Amino acid sequence: RSRVFREAVTLACCVVALARQLLVPYVCLAFVAEAHGVIAHSVELASLFAPPPKLLHHLQTALLVVFRVGGHFWLLLKVHNDRAHFGHDGVWGVALLALLSLFLLAVGQVVNVLFLRPLGSSLQTGCATAKVKVA
């Protein structure tokens, strides 16, 4: 539920900004960064009806790296290079810190998907095997 709420808030903010012609390059880059979220939610919904093929998981991981990490990195670089467009250094600093945080969260998501989730599933498999041996 919280992911859907986050996506809805992001979409509403972006629509308002585009309607007022505010920060259009940043909003467009934010949409690129959120493209992975749309794909991830689609896969999640599809998995309710049938288990998704392994290829789809690999594609989703690749798109996570390209869209989420790449998009947030691109946004971070754009804000860093557009320092003169911000009226005050404090506003620029807050924007840069916020985007750095989002970028690091995206990198953490990649680490989770590539390294921690497989480790967790192998530990669960080992526990299931151990239970079978004990019983």
C-alpha positions in Angstrom: 0.0 0.0 0.0 2.8 2.4 0.8 4.4 1.9 -2.6 1.1 2.7 -4.3 0.7 5.8 -2.2 4.3 6.9 -3.0 3.8 6.4 -6.7 0.5 8.3 -6.6 2.1 11.2 -4.7 5.0 11.3 -7.1 2.7 11.3 -10.1 0.5 14.0 -8.7 3.6 16.2 -7.9 4.9 15.7 -11.4 1.6 16.4 -13.1 1.2 19.7 -11.1 4.8 20.7 -12.0 4.3 20.0 -15.7 1.0 21.8 -15.8 2.7 24.9 -14.4 5.8 24.4 -16.6 8.0 24.2 -13.5 11.2 22.2 -13.5 10.3 20.3 -16.6 13.7 18.7 -17.2 13.8 17.4 -13.6 10.3 16.0 -13.8 11.0 14.2 -17.0 14.1 12.7 -15.5 12.1 11.7 -12.4 9.6 9.9 -14.7 12.6 8.0 -16.3 13.7 7.0 -12.8 10.2 5.8 -11.9 9.8 3.7 -15.0 11.1 0.7 -13.2 8.4 1.0 -10.6 5.7 0.7 -13.2 7.4 -2.4 -14.6 7.9 -3.9 -11.1 4.3 -3.4 -10.2 3.2 -5.0 -13.5 5.3 -8.0 -12.8 3.9 -8.2 -9.3 0.3 -8.1 -10.6 1.0 -10.7 -13.3 2.6 -13.0 -10.7 -0.8 -13.2 -8.9 -2.1 -15.2 -11.9 1.0 -17.3 -12.9 4.6 -17.6 -11.8 6.7 -15.2 -13.9 9.4 -16.7 -16.0 13.0 -16.5 -14.9 13.8 -14.3 -17.8 11.3 -11.7 -16.6 13.2 -11.5 -13.2 16.5 -10.9 -15.1 14.9 -8.3 -17.3 13.4 -6.6 -14.2 16.8 -6.5 -12.5 18.4 -5.0 -15.6 15.7 -2.3 -15.8 16.2 -1.6 -12.1 19.8 -0.8 -12.8 19.1 1.2 -16.0 16.1 3.2 -15.0 16.1 3.5 -11.2 19.9 3.7 -10.6 20.7 5.3 -13.9 17.8 7.8 -13.8 18.6 8.9 -10.2 22.3 9.3 -11.1 21.3 11.4 -14.1 19.1 13.5 -12.0 21.9 13.9 -9.4 24.3 15.0 -12.1 21.8 17.5 -13.5 21.1 19.1 -10.2 24.9 19.2 -9.5 25.6 20.9 -12.8 22.6 23.3 -12.5 23.7 25.0 -9.3 23.4 28.4 -10.8 19.7 27.8 -11.6 18.9 27.5 -7.9 18.2 30.8 -6.2 20.0 30.0 -3.0 22.8 27.6 -2.2 20.8 26.1 0.7 18.0 25.1 -1.7 20.6 23.6 -4.1 22.2 21.7 -1.1 18.8 20.3 0.0 18.0 19.2 -3.6 21.4 17.6 -4.0 21.3 15.8 -0.6 17.7 14.5 -1.4 18.8 13.2 -4.8 21.9 11.7 -3.3 19.7 9.9 -0.8 17.4 8.6 -3.5 20.4 7.4 -5.6 21.9 5.6 -2.6 18.5 4.0 -1.9 18.3 2.8 -5.5 21.8 1.3 -5.2 20.7 -0.4 -2.0 17.8 -1.8 -3.9 20.1 -3.3 -6.5 22.3 -4.8 -3.8 19.2 -6.3 -2.2 18.0 -7.8 -5.4 21.4 -9.1 -6.6 23.0 -10.2 -3.4 20.8 -10.3 -0.3 17.6 -11.8 -1.7 19.4 -14.8 -3.3 21.3 -15.3 0.0 18.1 -15.2 1.9 16.4 -17.7 -0.3 19.4 -20.1 -0.1 19.2 -19.8 3.7 15.5 -20.6 3.6 16.2 -23.6 1.4 18.8 -24.8 3.9 16.4 -24.4 6.8 13.7 -26.3 4.9 16.2 -29.1 4.2 17.3 -29.2 7.8 13.7 -29.5 9.0 13.2 -32.4 6.7 16.3 -34.2 8.0 15.2 -33.7 11.6 11.7 -34.9 11.1 
